C-alpha cells in the first residue's frame, strides 16, 4: 500500500474526528447529564475504527473490480454495526 493512500485515510479520519471534538468543546462537558462527553480513549478507539474501515474501503475500491460496491457496502455495514454496538449495545452489552 502506498504512503499517499495511508496519508489520505489518516487525513480523512482526522477530519471526521473533528466533529466530535468540536461538539465536545462547544456543547458542554456532559457533567450535568447533557452535552457531548467523549474521553480520550473514545477518540483513540473511534479513530482506529475509522482508520481501519477507511483502509479497507480504499483497498476494496482499488483492488476488487466488479464486486467493489458489494465489498464497500459490507465494510460500511460492519463499521456501523460495530459503532452502534459499542456505543449503546444494540444487540449485546458491549457498550453498556
HUGI-V346763 format. One record per run of one state. SS is the DSSP state (hx for helix, st for strand, lp for the rest). FROM is the first residue (numbers start at 0). LEN is the number of residues. Records with the same first field share a line. If there is no record, write none. Layout:
SS=FROM-LEN ; FROM-LEN
This chain:
lp=0-2 ; 26-13 ; 63-1 ; 88-8
hx=2-24 ; 39-24 ; 64-24
